[in-house]
Amino acid sequence: MRLWFGWAFLLLAVTGLLMGRIVEFIDFSERAPFSLLGIFMMIELAAVLFGITVALQRKRIAYRFALGIALLPVPILAGLPPVLLDMPVDAANGWYLLMVPIGLVISAVLIAGLLRDGSRQYFSEP
């Protein structure tokens, strides 16, 4: 659970630090008053905040949120930096080759930790 809390708070901090860049990235023209990146980040932010809140209260619903948040390393690590930093195509492809396996390993470790009996018993409140 500590590892998951560490990941969740790190994800929250990175999202907060990148929020200014995400807002700059969005084109607020009349043709496109929203962006898929902005929608994804707002959903991710809401899920992480709610997941941390209910996990601190040890609610059973938090277990499902924890599993969902444990699946976020690949899209966050591999997908966001190339888009937000306007990487050239070659650099973005190299970034994907490096970060997708790292994200998969982080997800696997988090999910394996959450599937342990001790982690399941942590979420004991109805």
SULFEN-V135690 format. One record per residue. SS is DSSP state (H for helix, E for strand, L for the rest). OMEGA is omega in whole degrees, 0 to 359 (* if undefined). Layout:
SS,OMEGA
SS,OMEGA
This chain:
L,180
H,179
H,179
H,178
H,177
H,179
H,183
H,179
H,175
H,178
H,178
H,180
H,180
H,178
H,178
H,180
H,181
H,185
H,178
H,179
H,179
H,179
H,177
H,184
H,185
L,177
L,183
L,178
L,180
L,181
L,184
L,182
L,178
L,176
L,178
H,177
H,179
H,178
H,179
H,183
H,178
H,176
H,179
H,180
H,179
H,181
H,180
H,179
H,179
H,180
H,178
H,182
H,181
H,177
H,176
H,177
L,179
L,180
E,181
L,180
H,181
H,180
H,179
H,177
H,179
H,177
H,178
H,179
H,178
H,178
L,185
L,182
H,182
H,180
H,181
H,184
H,185
H,187
H,187
H,185
H,179
H,180
H,185
H,182
L,179
L,180
L,172
L,186
H,181
H,179
H,179
H,178
H,176
H,178
H,179
H,180
H,180
H,191
H,178
H,177
H,178
H,177
H,178
H,178
H,178
H,179
H,181
H,179
H,180
H,181
H,177
H,177
H,180
H,180
L,178
L,181
H,180
H,179
H,178
H,180
H,177
H,182
L,189
L,184
E,179
L,*
